[in-house]
Amino acid sequence: MNINHMTALLLGVAAVLAVPCVALAQVDGPLPPDGPMQGLMHRGRMTDRLLVEFDVNHDGKVTHAELNNVLGSRFAGATHGA
């Protein structure tokens, strides 16, 4: 085995061993919850905006009826009542 093959083999092994370390370094918190609103828990600004815009009765929850009412009024405003 010549020096070029040995160097390539060494670099390949180093790359294979480095990938899991880099991937683990990217994980810095708990995984986001599963479900239709996945990821919104970790975006504080977006969650606050969602509650302000869609939580009409200010109970900390966005119900299906609240979502439909807000989207319906926005759609009616965008289409000028058509």
Phi and psi in degrees as GROMACS dihedral restraints (atoms count N, CA, C in turn):
[ dihedral_restraints ]
;  ai    aj    ak    al  type     phi  dphi    fc
    3     4     5     6     1   -86.5    20    10
    4     5     6     7     1   177.0    20    10
    6     7     8     9     1   -67.4    20    10
    7     8     9    10     1   -31.5    20    10
    9    10    11    12     1   -67.7    20    10
   10    11    12    13     1   -41.7    20    10
   12    13    14    15     1   -66.4    20    10
   13    14    15    16     1   -39.9    20    10
   15    16    17    18     1   -65.1    20    10
   16    17    18    19     1   -40.9    20    10
   18    19    20    21     1   -66.5    20    10
   19    20    21    22     1   -43.3    20    10
   21    22    23    24     1   -63.3    20    10
   22    23    24    25     1   -41.5    20    10
   24    25    26    27     1   -64.3    20    10
   25    26    27    28     1   -42.8    20    10
   27    28    29    30     1   -64.4    20    10
   28    29    30    31     1   -42.6    20    10
   30    31    32    33     1   -66.5    20    10
   31    32    33    34     1   -37.5    20    10
   33    34    35    36     1   -63.7    20    10
   34    35    36    37     1   -44.5    20    10
   36    37    38    39     1   -64.5    20    10
   37    38    39    40     1   -40.4    20    10
   39    40    41    42     1   -64.0    20    10
   40    41    42    43     1   -39.4    20    10
   42    43    44    45     1   -67.1    20    10
   43    44    45    46     1   -41.9    20    10
   45    46    47    48     1   -64.5    20    10
   46    47    48    49     1   -37.7    20    10
   48    49    50    51     1   -76.4    20    10
   49    50    51    52     1   -25.2    20    10
   51    52    53    54     1   -81.0    20    10
   52    53    54    55     1   -27.6    20    10
   54    55    56    57     1   -61.0    20    10
   55    56    57    58     1   -48.1    20    10
   57    58    59    60     1   -63.2    20    10
   58    59    60    61     1   -33.0    20    10
   60    61    62    63     1   -66.3    20    10
   61    62    63    64     1   -41.1    20    10
   63    64    65    66     1   -67.9    20    10
   64    65    66    67     1   -40.4    20    10
   66    67    68    69     1   -64.2    20    10
   67    68    69    70     1   -41.3    20    10
   69    70    71    72     1   -68.4    20    10
   70    71    72    73     1   -29.7    20    10
   72    73    74    75     1   -68.8    20    10
   73    74    75    76     1   -23.5    20    10
   75    76    77    78     1   -75.8    20    10
   76    77    78    79     1   -21.4    20    10
   78    79    80    81     1   -84.6    20    10
   79    80    81    82     1   111.3    20    10
   81    82    83    84     1  -123.2    20    10
   82    83    84    85     1    14.8    20    10
   84    85    86    87     1  -166.8    20    10
   85    86    87    88     1  -177.0    20    10
   87    88    89    90     1   -69.0    20    10
   88    89    90    91     1   154.3    20    10
   90    91    92    93     1   -68.3    20    10
   91    92    93    94     1   147.3    20    10
   93    94    95    96     1   -67.2    20    10
   94    95    96    97     1   154.9    20    10
   96    97    98    99     1   -69.6    20    10
   97    98    99   100     1   154.5    20    10
   99   100   101   102     1   -80.4    20    10
  100   101   102   103     1   155.6    20    10
  102   103   104   105     1   131.5    20    10
  103   104   105   106     1  -178.7    20    10
  105   106   107   108     1   -68.9    20    10
  106   107   108   109     1   -20.2    20    10
  108   109   110   111     1  -108.0    20    10
  109   110   111   112     1    32.0    20    10
  111   112   113   114     1   -57.9    20    10
  112   113   114   115     1   131.4    20    10
  114   115   116   117     1    93.7    20    10
  115   116   117   118     1   -20.3    20    10
  117   118   119   120     1   -70.1    20    10
  118   119   120   121     1   -22.6    20    10
  120   121   122   123     1   -64.7    20    10
  121   122   123   124     1   -28.6    20    10
  123   124   125   126     1   -98.5    20    10
  124   125   126   127     1     2.3    20    10
  126   127   128   129     1  -112.7    20    10
  127   128   129   130     1    86.2    20    10
  129   130   131   132     1   -55.7    20    10
  130   131   132   133     1   -42.1    20    10
  132   133   134   135     1   -64.6    20    10
  133   134   135   136     1   -40.9    20    10
  135   136   137   138     1   -69.4    20    10
  136   137   138   139     1   -38.4    20    10
  138   139   140   141     1   -64.0    20    10
  139   140   141   142     1   -44.7    20    10
  141   142   143   144     1   -61.5    20    10
  142   143   144   145     1   -42.2    20    10
  144   145   146   147     1   -64.2    20    10
  145   146   147   148     1   -41.4    20    10
  147   148   149   150     1   -61.1    20    10
  148   149   150   151     1   -44.8    20    10
  150   151   152   153     1   -66.6    20    10
  151   152   153   154     1   -41.2    20    10
  153   154   155   156     1   -64.3    20    10
  154   155   156   157     1   -41.1    20    10
  156   157   158   159     1   -82.1    20    10
  157   158   159   160     1   -33.8    20    10
  159   160   161   162     1  -111.8    20    10
  160   161   162   163     1   -17.9    20    10
  162   163   164   165     1   -86.6    20    10
  163   164   165   166     1    86.5    20    10
  165   166   167   168     1   -67.6    20    10
  166   167   168   169     1   -41.0    20    10
  168   169   170   171     1   -91.9    20    10
  169   170   171   172     1     5.5    20    10
  171   172   173   174     1    54.3    20    10
  172   173   174   175     1    44.7    20    10
  174   175   176   177     1  -100.2    20    10
  175   176   177   178     1     5.0    20    10
  177   178   179   180     1    86.1    20    10
  178   179   180   181     1     4.7    20    10
  180   181   182   183     1  -132.4    20    10
  181   182   183   184     1   142.9    20    10
  183   184   185   186     1  -104.9    20    10
  184   185   186   187     1   110.8    20    10
  186   187   188   189     1   -87.4    20    10
  187   188   189   190     1   167.6    20    10
  189   190   191   192     1   -62.1    20    10
  190   191   192   193     1   -39.5    20    10
  192   193   194   195     1   -64.9    20    10
  193   194   195   196     1   -42.6    20    10
  195   196   197   198     1   -62.3    20    10
  196   197   198   199     1   -44.1    20    10
  198   199   200   201     1   -61.1    20    10
  199   200   201   202     1   -46.0    20    10
  201   202   203   204     1   -64.1    20    10
  202   203   204   205     1   -40.2    20    10
  204   205   206   207     1   -63.6    20    10
  205   206   207   208     1   -45.7    20    10
  207   208   209   210     1   -67.5    20    10
  208   209   210   211     1   -45.2    20    10
  210   211   212   213     1   -65.5    20    10
  211   212   213   214     1   -37.6    20    10
  213   214   215   216     1   -63.4    20    10
  214   215   216   217     1   -42.6    20    10
  216   217   218   219     1   -68.2    20    10
  217   218   219   220     1   -36.4    20    10
  219   220   221   222     1   -66.0    20    10
  220   221   222   223     1   -41.8    20    10
  222   223   224   225     1   -64.6    20    10
  223   224   225   226     1   -42.3    20    10
  225   226   227   228     1   -63.5    20    10
  226   227   228   229     1   -38.7    20    10
  228   229   230   231     1   -68.5    20    10
  229   230   231   232     1   -37.2    20    10
  231   232   233   234     1   -71.1    20    10
  232   233   234   235     1   -31.5    20    10
  234   235   236   237     1   -99.1    20    10
  235   236   237   238     1     6.5    20    10
  237   238   239   240     1    57.0    20    10
  238   239   240   241     1    41.0    20    10
  240   241   242   243     1    81.8    20    10
  241   242   243   244     1     4.1    20    10
